[in-house]
Amino acid sequence: MKLSLSMWSMHRTTREKQGTVLDFLAFCRQEGIDRVELLDVFWKDKEAEIPAVLSFLKQNGITLSSYAVGNDFVKGTPGERAEALRVVIDGIETAGRLGASVVRVFSGNMSDAYTFDSALEWIVSGLGEAAALAEQAGITLCLENHGKLAGKGDQVLEILKRVGSPALKSTFDTGNFLLVDEKPLHALDVLLPHIGHVHIKDFAETPAGRYEALNGKTYEGVFAGEGDARLDIIVNRLNEAGYNGAYVLEYEGTGDETEGIRKSYQNFNHLVQTKGD
């Protein structure tokens, strides 16, 4: 069981230093990290960068565990929803070129204009069409519990069931459930048979936290294994259930991101060793 690293774990550093995908991959090589998740948001000139990225991956034995796109189907016009679908289709094509079999996707963002119920048909329609194309391409879309519109386990499950495609599964983000007032272990009970991708993220409740939950509590990102998500139990239960997909670190703490990544890797590796895996 090896931990992959999402480039989002270095989003502040990347933006502050105007870094590139290759800069991130060079960091991974330096750290001995050989599995990564890339995101569409970090390309500067994708078509120009992809050949060099492919070469770097091959030369350094780094594999792409997943690719992520920033789609949003909760939009009021057909044109906007068509653009969200185009983003996912582009992600499917890019993942294929990069050798990834998983594309992480979203439902959409909360706003004053829409609720989960009012936006559900748009989400199901968009992801249904995208899943049909993904299945043809041999790609699995994995829907992350993200944000406050569709962040609960039962909401994700309803979308998956209504789409009804083997090419749409769950990205189980271990930390995000806390922000919608749901215990991650409860969400695991709901989604366990449908998980195709896991984000290792941890939050701790703190008065000064940057992330506000629906109930008004505030949380802050912390080193994996040191917060309220109970990663030890989650990973053990996934292992017992036969989960064999990727575990991807998405560190969202404050301070130096390199330190956060290193400490999170240490904690995860210790957790795995403790479980005897």
N, C-alpha and C positions, 0 to 999 in steps of 0.2 A: 504494500500500500504506500504509494509515493504521492507527495503533495505537489500539485501544479501551482504556478503563480500567475494570477491575473495581473495584467498591466495596470488595471485600475488601482492596485495597491501602491502604485507610484504616480498617481495622477497629479498630486501637488508638485512633486519634484519635476516631473516631465513638463508641466506647464510653466513652472518657474524658470527652468533652464531651456525652454523651447526644445525639449528633447524629441527624439524620433523613435520609431519602432526598433530600429537597429541599435539605438542607444540602450533601450530596455533589454534587448537580447544580449548585448555585450555585458550588461550588468548580470544577467542570469548566468552567462558563461563563467564570469568571474566568481559567482557564488556557488557554482556547481549545481545549478538548477537546470534540469533537462526537460521539463514539461511546462508549457505556458498557455495562457489564454490571452488572445489579442482582441482588441476592440476597434470597431470602425471609426470611433471618434478621434483616434490618435493618428490616422493617416494625414500626411501633409499633401502628398501627391501619390495616391495609391498605385496607379498604373506604373509610375516611375520607380516606386519603392519595392513592389512585389518581387521582381527578379532578384534583387539583392537580399531580400528577406529569405526567399527560398534557398538561395545559395548558402546563407549563414546558417539556417536551420540544418541543412544537410551536412555541411562541413563540421558543425559542432555537436551533432547528435541530439539536437533539441527537437522535440515533437510538439505539435499543436494539439492540446487536449480539447480546446473549444475556441470558437470565435463568437463575438458578441456584437449585436446591433442595437441601435437606439430607436426602435420603432414606437409609435404611439397611435393606436387605433381609436382612441377616445377623442375624436374630432367631429365637428358639426357638419362638415360638407363632404360629399362623395370624393371630391378632388383631394382633400387632405387625407382621407382614409386610403385612397389609391396610392398616395405618396408613401404612406406607412407600409403598405404592401410592397411597394417597389424597394424600400429599404431592406425588408426581409429577403426579398428575392435576390437582391444584390449580395446580401450576406450569405445566402446559400451558394451562390456562384463563387464568391471569394473563398469561402470555406473549402469548397471543392478544389480550388486552385492551390490552396495552402496545405491541403491534406488533412483537414479537420472533419470529423464526422458529426460534430455537435455544433449547432448554432443557438446561442442563448438569446431569447427574445423576451419582449414585454407585452403587457396588455395595453396599458395606457395610464395617463396621469390624472389624478383627481383635480377637479376644478369646481367652482361654484355652480357651473352650468349642468353637471352630470353626476349621477350616482352610478353605483355598480349595476343596479337593475336597468337603468335607462340606457347604459352603454353596452350591456352584455351582448346584444345582437351584433353590434359593430365588431366587438372583439372576436366573437365566435366566427363571424363571416370572414374577417380578415385572416385569422389564424387557420381557419379551415382551408381557405384557398392556398395559403402559404404551405400548409402541411401536405397538401396533395402534391405540390411541386417539389417539396423536400423529399417526399417518399420516392418520387421518380428519380431524384438525384442521389439517393442513398444517404441522405442527411437526416438527422433527427433534430427537430426543434425542441428546445427545452425552455418552458415558460417560468420565469423567475417570479417568486412572491416579492414584489417590489412596490414601494409606495403605499398609499393609504386607500387607493381605489379598489385594488384586487390583490391585497397583500395577505389575506387570511387563507388558511389551508382549505376550508370548504369552498371559498371562492375560486381558488385555483382548480380544485377538483371539479367543480361545476363546469368550468370552461373546458377542461380536458374531456369530460364525459360528453359534453354537447358537441365538441368537434369530432370526437370518436375516431381519431386516427392513430395508428401505431407510430406515426412520425411526429407526434406531439406528446411530450412528457413534461415532467416537473424539473426545474432547477430549484432544488431545496436550499434556500439561503438561510443558514442556521440563525443568523442574527436578526434579519428583517422582521420576523414574526413578532419580536418584542415591541416593535414600533406600532403594531396594530393590536396591542393588548392580548396577544396570544402566546402561550408558552410553546416554545419550539418542540418540546416533547409531545404536546397535544397535536400539533400540526403533523408531526411524524406519524402518529397513529392514523391520521386522515390520509396522508399522501404516500405512505411507504410503498405500496405496490406500483406506484406511478412515477417514481423518482428515476431520472436518467442522468442526473448531473447534480453535483453538490458544491455549494459555496461555503467554505469554512470562514465564517465571520463571527466575531464576538463583540457584544456590547455589554456595558455595565451601567446600571442606573446611578446617576450622579446629578446633584443639583445644577452643576455647571455644564451639563452635557449639551452638545450642539443639536442633537436629534430629539425632537419632541414626539412622543407617542400620542395616540388618539385620546388617552386618558389624561394627558397633560404632564405625565412624568417625562423626564429628560434622560437621555442616554448618551454615552460616549463610546467610541470605538476603543477597544483594548486589545492587548496581545491575545491571540487565539488561545483559548483554554483558561483565561483568567477573568471571564465575565459571567453573565447570567444565562448563556445559551445552553450550558451543560453539554459541551462537545464530547466529553468522555462517553456519556451514555448514548448520545446520538450516533457516534461512530461505531460503537460496539453493537448497537441494534442494527445498523445498516449492514455491518459485517455478518452478523448472525442471519440476516435476511438474504444474504447472497448478493448484495449490491457489488457490482464490479465496474462501475463507471468511475469518472474522474472525481477527485477531491481537489478543489481549487481554492487557494487562499485569496481572499479579498480583504485586505487589511484597510481599515478606515479610521485608525486612531490619529491622535495628534502627535506632535514631535517629529523626530527624524523617521522617515518612512523606511529607510534601510534597516535601522535598529528594530522597528516594528516587525518587519518581514523576518529578520534573523531570529528574533525571540519567538515569533509565532511558529516558525519552522522547528525550532528546538522543542517547543511545547508539544507540537503535533507529533513529532518523532518520538518523544518520550511517551506520549499517550499511546501510540501504536505499539511501542515496545512493551509497555506495561500490560497491554492486552494480549501480548504474546503472539502478535501477528507480524 
